[in-house]
Amino acid sequence: MSKYTLQVNGETHEVDADPQMPLLWVIRDKLKMTGTKFGCGIAQCGACTVHVNGAPMRSCVLPVSAVSGPVTTIEGLSNGNELHPLQTAWIEHDVPQCGYCQSGQIMSAAALLASNKKPSDADIDQAMAGNFCRCGTYVRIRAAVHTAASFYNADTNAKKGA
């Protein structure tokens, strides 16, 4: 066991873990944050997506020893009591059915919108390609990403005085 200091959702955590323990299990078992889901365990489904240094990463295959920089999970995406625009859009478009993949879907979409405020359908499809939804809500996911993007663009225009 080794000791790691992790910055997760803006808070510092000290954890004892095997260096090869996947970040997913550190988040879920050590830190007791259960929003990030285990799906496949081989980085193919996207249910375990978190941000490390702002980039979407599959936490099921990322050893805790390889984590350098801040980690954001679905629990840290919103701002206090306010939902993140993607979470609001997810509700507005009734995206989740079973909901299992949704935290990973939202985290991948958040990474896309952080770098592309006006994504096209092709941009969304490419960014979300590694996230699988067994319920097949892809059309609603795309619509929700567009809705959240319009929130970002409206907020930016309001700040510019437009």
MARKOLKOL-104006 format. One record per residue (C-alpha): residue number from 1; chain; x, y, z. Coordinates in steps of 0.02 Angstrom, whole numbers, padded with zeros to 5 digits. Last residue first. Example, Ala and Ser with C-alpha at 12.3 -4.5 7.8 and 13.67 -1.06 7.14 Angstrom:
<midos>
MIDO     k   c       xx       yy       zz
MIDO     2   A    00684   -00053    00357
MIDO     1   A    00615   -00225    00390
</midos>
This chain:
<midos>
MIDO     k   c       xx       yy       zz
MIDO   162   A   -01258    02057   -01324
MIDO   161   A   -01181    02137   -01170
MIDO   160   A   -01025    02029   -01177
MIDO   159   A   -01075    01940   -01017
MIDO   158   A   -01249    01907   -01089
MIDO   157   A   -01168    01836   -01248
MIDO   156   A   -01063    01715   -01145
MIDO   155   A   -01216    01658   -01044
MIDO   154   A   -01317    01635   -01204
MIDO   153   A   -01174    01533   -01280
MIDO   152   A   -01155    01425   -01126
MIDO   151   A   -01344    01396   -01117
MIDO   150   A   -01347    01357   -01304
MIDO   149   A   -01213    01226   -01273
MIDO   148   A   -01323    01146   -01138
MIDO   147   A   -01466    01134   -01264
MIDO   146   A   -01351    01061   -01398
MIDO   145   A   -01286    00932   -01273
MIDO   144   A   -01465    00889   -01226
MIDO   143   A   -01513    00862   -01408
MIDO   142   A   -01364    00746   -01433
MIDO   141   A   -01410    00646   -01278
MIDO   140   A   -01591    00637   -01335
MIDO   139   A   -01539    00562   -01502
MIDO   138   A   -01419    00444   -01413
MIDO   137   A   -01548    00373   -01294
MIDO   136   A   -01514    00193   -01346
MIDO   135   A   -01559    00105   -01183
MIDO   134   A   -01392    00014   -01181
MIDO   133   A   -01303    00181   -01185
MIDO   132   A   -01120    00172   -01235
MIDO   131   A   -00992    00308   -01213
MIDO   130   A   -00839    00296   -01325
MIDO   129   A   -00920    00388   -01470
MIDO   128   A   -00973    00537   -01363
MIDO   127   A   -00841    00658   -01426
MIDO   126   A   -00860    00600   -01606
MIDO   125   A   -01051    00605   -01603
MIDO   124   A   -01048    00776   -01522
MIDO   123   A   -00928    00847   -01652
MIDO   122   A   -01030    00768   -01793
MIDO   121   A   -01191    00845   -01725
MIDO   120   A   -01101    01012   -01723
MIDO   119   A   -01024    01082   -01566
MIDO   118   A   -01044    01266   -01522
MIDO   117   A   -00950    01294   -01357
MIDO   116   A   -00807    01178   -01404
MIDO   115   A   -00667    01150   -01278
MIDO   114   A   -00763    01149   -01113
MIDO   113   A   -00916    01089   -01208
MIDO   112   A   -00828    00927   -01257
MIDO   111   A   -00764    00895   -01081
MIDO   110   A   -00940    00922   -01014
MIDO   109   A   -01010    00799   -01142
MIDO   108   A   -00887    00665   -01084
MIDO   107   A   -00935    00697   -00902
MIDO   106   A   -01121    00692   -00945
MIDO   105   A   -01106    00525   -01035
MIDO   104   A   -01003    00451   -00892
MIDO   103   A   -01133    00506   -00764
MIDO   102   A   -01271    00442   -00879
MIDO   101   A   -01215    00264   -00907
MIDO   100   A   -01325    00187   -00773
MIDO    99   A   -01475    00298   -00799
MIDO    98   A   -01601    00159   -00834
MIDO    97   A   -01695    00280   -00944
MIDO    96   A   -01597    00439   -00939
MIDO    95   A   -01616    00575   -01071
MIDO    94   A   -01782    00654   -01023
MIDO    93   A   -01739    00805   -01132
MIDO    92   A   -01764    00935   -00994
MIDO    91   A   -01681    00822   -00865
MIDO    90   A   -01524    00798   -00969
MIDO    89   A   -01526    00985   -01009
MIDO    88   A   -01523    01028   -00824
MIDO    87   A   -01381    00904   -00795
MIDO    86   A   -01288    00977   -00943
MIDO    85   A   -01311    01155   -00878
MIDO    84   A   -01232    01101   -00711
MIDO    83   A   -01359    01097   -00571
MIDO    82   A   -01354    01233   -00440
MIDO    81   A   -01340    01189   -00256
MIDO    80   A   -01151    01199   -00256
MIDO    79   A   -01087    01219   -00433
MIDO    78   A   -01117    01056   -00523
MIDO    77   A   -00979    00946   -00593
MIDO    76   A   -00908    00890   -00426
MIDO    75   A   -01024    00743   -00396
MIDO    74   A   -01003    00689   -00577
MIDO    73   A   -00818    00669   -00540
MIDO    72   A   -00680    00796   -00561
MIDO    71   A   -00498    00748   -00532
MIDO    70   A   -00359    00875   -00511
MIDO    69   A   -00183    00838   -00565
MIDO    68   A   -00073    00687   -00576
MIDO    67   A   -00153    00517   -00576
MIDO    66   A   -00036    00378   -00632
MIDO    65   A   -00018    00298   -00459
MIDO    64   A   -00208    00288   -00447
MIDO    63   A   -00204    00168   -00594
MIDO    62   A   -00315    00222   -00739
MIDO    61   A   -00409    00071   -00806
MIDO    60   A   -00581    00093   -00726
MIDO    59   A   -00559    00283   -00720
MIDO    58   A   -00586    00306   -00906
MIDO    57   A   -00524    00483   -00933
MIDO    56   A   -00606    00642   -00996
MIDO    55   A   -00482    00785   -00993
MIDO    54   A   -00498    00931   -00870
MIDO    53   A   -00337    00890   -00776
MIDO    52   A   -00415    00720   -00743
MIDO    51   A   -00600    00719   -00786
MIDO    50   A   -00707    00568   -00746
MIDO    49   A   -00779    00432   -00858
MIDO    48   A   -00828    00269   -00772
MIDO    47   A   -00981    00232   -00880
MIDO    46   A   -00874    00254   -01037
MIDO    45   A   -00909    00083   -01115
MIDO    44   A   -00739    00025   -01179
MIDO    43   A   -00615    00067   -01042
MIDO    42   A   -00586   -00118   -00995
MIDO    41   A   -00681   -00132   -00830
MIDO    40   A   -00849   -00147   -00918
MIDO    39   A   -00970   -00036   -00825
MIDO    38   A   -00915    00027   -00656
MIDO    37   A   -01004    00189   -00616
MIDO    36   A   -00949    00362   -00557
MIDO    35   A   -01088    00430   -00447
MIDO    34   A   -01034    00322   -00300
MIDO    33   A   -00921    00440   -00206
MIDO    32   A   -00867    00342   -00051
MIDO    31   A   -00688    00410   -00052
MIDO    30   A   -00602    00242   -00028
MIDO    29   A   -00726    00125   -00113
MIDO    28   A   -00801    00231   -00253
MIDO    27   A   -00664    00356   -00295
MIDO    26   A   -00520    00237   -00255
MIDO    25   A   -00611    00101   -00351
MIDO    24   A   -00629    00209   -00505
MIDO    23   A   -00448    00270   -00491
MIDO    22   A   -00394    00092   -00530
MIDO    21   A   -00286    00009   -00397
MIDO    20   A   -00113   -00018   -00473
MIDO    19   A   -00020    00084   -00341
MIDO    18   A   -00109   -00014   -00202
MIDO    17   A   -00204    00111   -00099
MIDO    16   A   -00193    00220    00056
MIDO    15   A   -00288    00380    00027
MIDO    14   A   -00262    00563    00072
MIDO    13   A   -00397    00677    00002
MIDO    12   A   -00387    00860   -00049
MIDO    11   A   -00549    00943   -00100
MIDO    10   A   -00589    01034   -00262
MIDO     9   A   -00692    00894   -00338
MIDO     8   A   -00551    00771   -00306
MIDO     7   A   -00372    00829   -00271
MIDO     6   A   -00280    00670   -00230
MIDO     5   A   -00141    00639   -00105
MIDO     4   A   -00082    00461   -00117
MIDO     3   A   -00013    00344    00016
MIDO     2   A    00056    00176   -00037
MIDO     1   A    00000    00000    00000
</midos>
